[in-house]
């Protein structure tokens, strides 16, 4: 586990965020943060704001995964393993798998 991930989990544990039964609240928080990221991307178009909001999404997702004793680093690796050999093409900016 990376040191920043450990720091985020320690912070969230100290604040009482990471506990079984808080999955729903963290999922709703994730949705809120994704909406803020969308606003930064599509309305503000400010790179610093996009970076900050993307970071908030990662923090909340890290907290959600930690409730299940899962790691964001492991989730990222699992997703890469799933996509690394995909074949397909990009249409209108979206990858369409075969």
C-alpha positions in Angstrom: 0.0 0.0 0.0 1.3 3.4 -0.9 2.1 6.0 1.8 -0.6 8.5 0.7 -3.2 5.7 0.7 -2.1 4.8 4.3 -2.4 8.5 5.3 -5.9 8.8 3.8 -7.0 5.6 5.6 -5.5 6.8 8.9 -7.2 10.2 8.6 -10.6 8.6 7.7 -10.3 6.1 10.6 -9.5 8.9 13.0 -12.6 10.8 11.7 -14.8 7.8 12.2 -15.5 7.3 8.5 -14.2 3.8 8.0 -16.6 1.3 9.6 -18.9 -1.5 8.5 -22.4 0.0 7.9 -21.1 3.2 6.4 -20.9 1.9 2.8 -24.1 3.7 1.8 -23.0 7.1 3.2 -19.6 6.7 1.5 -21.2 5.7 -1.8 -23.5 8.8 -1.7 -20.4 10.9 -0.9 -18.6 9.4 -3.9 -21.5 10.4 -6.1 -21.4 14.0 -4.7 -17.6 14.2 -5.4 -18.1 12.9 -9.0 -20.6 15.6 -9.6 -18.2 18.2 -8.3 -15.5 16.8 -10.7 -18.0 17.0 -13.5 -18.6 20.7 -12.7 -14.9 21.3 -12.7 -14.4 19.5 -16.0 -17.4 20.9 -17.9 -18.1 24.3 -16.4 -15.0 25.7 -14.7 -12.5 24.0 -17.0 -9.8 24.8 -14.5 -7.0 22.3 -14.3 -6.2 23.0 -10.6 -9.9 22.5 -9.7 -10.1 19.3 -11.8 -7.0 17.9 -10.0 -8.5 18.8 -6.6 -11.9 17.3 -7.4 -10.4 14.2 -8.9 -8.3 13.8 -5.7 -11.5 14.1 -3.6 -13.0 11.3 -5.7 -10.0 9.1 -5.1 -10.1 9.8 -1.3 -13.7 8.9 -1.0 -13.3 5.8 -3.1 -10.3 4.8 -1.0 -12.5 5.2 2.1 -15.3 3.1 0.6 -12.9 0.3 -0.3 -11.2 0.4 3.1 -14.6 -0.3 4.7 -14.4 -3.7 2.9 -10.6 -4.0 3.8 -9.8 -3.5 0.1 -7.0 -1.3 -1.3 -7.4 1.4 -4.0 -4.0 0.3 -5.3 -5.2 -3.3 -5.6 -8.4 -2.1 -7.3 -6.4 -0.1 -9.8 -4.2 -3.1 -10.6 -7.2 -5.4 -10.9 -8.8 -2.9 -13.4 -5.6 -2.8 -15.4 -5.4 -6.6 -15.5 -9.0 -6.6 -16.8 -8.4 -4.1 -19.6 -4.8 -4.6 -20.6 -5.5 -7.1 -23.4 -8.8 -5.7 -24.7 -9.2 -5.2 -28.3 -11.4 -2.6 -29.9 -11.5 0.9 -31.3 -12.2 4.4 -30.2 -15.2 6.2 -31.5 -16.1 9.8 -30.6 -13.6 9.6 -27.8 -15.0 6.4 -26.2 -13.2 3.0 -26.4 -15.6 0.3 -27.7 -14.4 -3.1 -26.9 -14.8 -6.0 -29.4 
